[in-house]
């Protein structure tokens, strides 16, 4: 009996974190970005084959951006700030189903599918997971992360010195070999997002997560659809 109790206690101490995260399909606290930010533009990359895998990603059944309501309120504040400066948002990705992240990992582990090397020109595909460019769990699946840039009100693109999902040091927000204009443009986006309550990521200038995200341990897995 004592041996059983000791074994049970050891199991509890060794694997409590295995149950720390929750997978949910409840989308009641999510809202379309277009419902709140009227002038945002969209290029939902994982709905198309224009991404590093070369195929549409699982769970993306419509080119729509969803976010938790709290994060969307904050994003609307950033959008208004940028609007006053003559810009509007161009959104590449927001909520990402867990099945989409699983699709990324499956692609990495498939030796027969190189995908689009232009997104990782100096890396081997296996390094994307090893180097943590792609994670088995993504903050996007918690619903309060957004990948975006700014464009002018007339739709003219802004030079950020690198494109979305380029797995390279060029994508680091503080990359040194940018022009003054590119540095300024990145700062405009960064400052507006930070002021609105988001935090950035050291490896991706376009990636921002709400600091006080409402679902820190919940990963959602409902499809993106109308």
C-alpha positions as CSV (number, residue, x, y, z in Angstrom):
1,X,0.0,0.0,0.0
2,X,2.8,2.4,0.9
3,X,4.5,1.5,-2.4
4,X,1.4,2.3,-4.3
5,X,0.9,5.7,-2.6
6,X,4.5,6.6,-3.2
7,X,4.3,5.7,-6.9
8,X,1.0,7.7,-7.2
9,X,2.6,10.8,-5.6
10,X,5.6,10.5,-7.9
11,X,3.4,10.5,-10.9
12,X,1.6,13.6,-9.8
13,X,4.9,15.5,-9.2
14,X,6.4,14.4,-12.5
15,X,3.6,15.1,-15.0
16,X,1.2,17.8,-13.6
17,X,1.9,20.1,-16.6
18,X,0.7,17.4,-19.0
19,X,-2.8,18.6,-18.1
20,X,-2.1,22.3,-17.9
21,X,-3.4,23.3,-21.3
22,X,-6.9,23.0,-22.6
23,X,-8.1,22.3,-26.1
24,X,-11.5,24.0,-26.9
25,X,-13.8,24.4,-29.8
26,X,-15.9,27.1,-28.1
27,X,-15.9,30.2,-30.3
28,X,-18.4,32.3,-28.4
29,X,-15.8,34.8,-27.2
30,X,-14.4,35.3,-30.7
31,X,-15.4,38.0,-33.3
32,X,-14.5,38.8,-36.9
33,X,-12.0,41.6,-37.2
34,X,-14.1,43.1,-40.0
35,X,-17.0,43.6,-37.5
36,X,-14.9,46.1,-35.6
37,X,-12.2,47.5,-37.9
38,X,-13.9,48.7,-41.0
39,X,-10.9,49.6,-43.1
40,X,-8.5,46.7,-42.5
41,X,-7.2,44.8,-45.5
42,X,-6.6,41.1,-45.6
43,X,-4.2,38.6,-47.1
44,X,-4.9,35.5,-45.1
45,X,-1.9,33.5,-46.2
46,X,-2.8,30.1,-44.8
47,X,-6.1,30.1,-46.7
48,X,-4.0,30.1,-49.9
49,X,-0.9,28.2,-51.1
50,X,1.2,31.3,-50.8
51,X,3.0,30.2,-47.6
52,X,6.0,28.2,-46.6
53,X,4.2,24.8,-47.0
54,X,3.0,25.5,-50.5
55,X,-0.6,24.4,-49.7
56,X,-3.7,25.6,-47.9
57,X,-3.5,24.9,-44.2
58,X,-6.0,22.7,-42.3
59,X,-8.8,24.6,-40.6
60,X,-8.7,27.6,-42.9
61,X,-12.1,27.2,-44.7
62,X,-12.5,30.9,-45.4
63,X,-10.2,33.9,-45.7
64,X,-11.5,35.5,-42.4
65,X,-9.7,36.9,-39.4
66,X,-11.1,36.0,-36.0
67,X,-9.8,37.2,-32.6
68,X,-10.9,37.1,-29.0
69,X,-13.1,40.1,-28.2
70,X,-10.6,41.5,-25.7
71,X,-7.7,41.4,-28.2
72,X,-9.9,42.9,-31.0
73,X,-10.8,45.9,-28.8
74,X,-7.1,46.5,-28.3
75,X,-6.4,46.1,-32.0
76,X,-9.1,48.6,-32.8
77,X,-7.2,51.1,-30.6
78,X,-4.0,50.5,-32.6
79,X,-5.9,50.8,-35.9
80,X,-7.3,54.2,-34.8
81,X,-3.9,55.4,-33.8
82,X,-2.4,54.3,-37.2
83,X,-5.4,55.7,-39.1
84,X,-4.6,59.2,-37.7
85,X,-1.1,58.8,-39.1
86,X,-2.4,57.9,-42.5
87,X,-2.2,54.1,-42.4
88,X,-4.5,51.1,-42.1
89,X,-3.9,47.5,-41.2
90,X,-3.1,44.6,-43.5
91,X,-3.7,41.4,-41.7
92,X,-2.0,38.1,-42.6
93,X,-3.1,35.9,-39.7
94,X,-5.0,36.1,-36.4
95,X,-6.6,33.1,-34.7
96,X,-5.1,29.8,-35.9
97,X,-6.7,26.5,-35.2
98,X,-4.5,23.9,-33.4
99,X,-5.1,21.6,-36.4
100,X,-3.4,24.2,-38.5
101,X,-0.3,24.1,-36.3
102,X,-0.4,20.3,-36.4
103,X,-0.5,20.6,-40.2
104,X,2.7,22.7,-40.0
105,X,4.5,20.0,-38.0
106,X,3.3,17.3,-40.3
107,X,4.7,19.2,-43.2
108,X,8.1,19.6,-41.5
109,X,8.2,15.9,-40.8
110,X,7.4,15.0,-44.4
111,X,10.7,14.5,-46.2
112,X,9.0,14.5,-49.6
113,X,7.5,17.9,-49.5
114,X,9.9,20.9,-49.6
115,X,7.1,23.5,-49.7
116,X,8.2,27.0,-50.8
117,X,11.9,27.5,-50.1
118,X,11.7,31.2,-50.6
119,X,10.4,31.5,-47.1
120,X,13.4,29.7,-45.6
121,X,16.2,30.2,-48.1
122,X,19.1,29.6,-45.8
123,X,17.7,26.9,-43.6
124,X,16.9,23.2,-43.8
125,X,13.2,22.4,-43.3
126,X,14.0,20.5,-40.2
127,X,15.6,23.6,-38.6
128,X,12.3,25.4,-38.7
129,X,11.0,23.3,-35.8
130,X,14.4,22.8,-34.1
131,X,15.1,26.6,-34.2
132,X,11.6,27.3,-32.9
133,X,10.5,29.3,-35.9
134,X,7.5,26.9,-35.8
135,X,6.2,25.6,-32.6
136,X,4.0,22.5,-31.9
137,X,1.7,24.9,-30.0
138,X,1.2,28.5,-31.1
139,X,0.0,31.6,-29.3
140,X,-2.2,32.2,-32.3
141,X,-4.3,29.3,-31.2
142,X,-5.1,31.1,-28.0
143,X,-6.9,33.7,-30.1
144,X,-5.1,36.9,-29.1
145,X,-2.2,37.1,-31.5
146,X,-2.1,38.8,-34.8
147,X,0.4,38.9,-37.7
148,X,0.1,42.2,-39.6
149,X,1.6,45.2,-41.3
150,X,0.6,48.7,-42.3
151,X,-0.3,50.1,-45.7
152,X,-1.3,53.5,-46.8
153,X,-5.0,54.4,-46.9
154,X,-5.0,54.0,-50.7
155,X,-3.5,50.5,-50.4
156,X,0.1,51.4,-51.2
157,X,2.5,49.0,-49.5
158,X,4.9,50.2,-46.9
159,X,8.5,49.0,-47.0
160,X,9.3,47.0,-43.9
161,X,12.5,45.5,-45.1
162,X,11.2,41.9,-45.3
163,X,8.1,39.9,-46.0
164,X,5.8,37.9,-43.8
165,X,7.0,34.5,-42.6
166,X,10.5,35.0,-43.9
167,X,12.4,32.7,-41.6
168,X,15.6,34.8,-41.3
169,X,17.3,37.3,-39.1
170,X,16.0,39.9,-41.5
171,X,12.7,39.4,-39.8
172,X,14.0,40.3,-36.4
173,X,12.5,43.7,-35.3
174,X,15.9,45.0,-34.5
175,X,17.7,43.8,-37.6
176,X,20.7,46.1,-38.2
177,X,20.9,46.2,-41.9
178,X,17.6,48.1,-42.5
179,X,17.4,51.5,-44.2
180,X,16.3,54.5,-42.1
181,X,12.9,54.3,-43.8
182,X,12.4,50.6,-43.1
183,X,13.4,51.1,-39.4
184,X,11.0,54.0,-39.2
185,X,8.1,52.0,-40.7
186,X,8.7,49.1,-38.3
187,X,8.7,51.5,-35.4
188,X,5.4,53.1,-36.4
189,X,3.7,49.7,-36.3
190,X,5.5,48.5,-33.2
191,X,4.8,51.7,-31.2
192,X,1.1,51.7,-32.1
193,X,0.7,48.0,-31.1
194,X,2.6,48.3,-27.8
195,X,0.7,51.5,-26.9
196,X,-2.6,49.5,-27.5
197,X,-1.6,46.7,-25.1
198,X,0.3,44.2,-27.2
199,X,3.8,42.8,-26.9
200,X,6.1,41.9,-29.8
201,X,8.3,38.9,-30.6
202,X,12.0,39.0,-31.0
203,X,12.1,37.0,-34.2
204,X,9.2,38.5,-36.1
205,X,8.5,42.2,-36.7
206,X,4.9,41.5,-37.7
207,X,3.8,39.3,-34.7
208,X,2.0,40.8,-31.7
209,X,0.2,39.2,-28.7
210,X,-2.2,40.9,-26.3
211,X,-0.3,41.3,-23.0
212,X,-3.3,40.4,-20.9
213,X,-4.7,37.7,-23.2
214,X,-7.8,36.1,-21.7
215,X,-7.0,32.5,-22.6
216,X,-3.3,31.9,-21.5
217,X,-3.7,28.1,-21.2
218,X,-6.4,27.4,-23.7
219,X,-5.7,26.4,-27.3
220,X,-8.7,26.6,-29.7
221,X,-9.4,24.2,-32.6
222,X,-12.6,25.4,-34.3
223,X,-12.4,25.9,-38.1
224,X,-12.2,29.3,-39.6
225,X,-15.3,29.7,-41.7
226,X,-18.3,32.0,-42.2
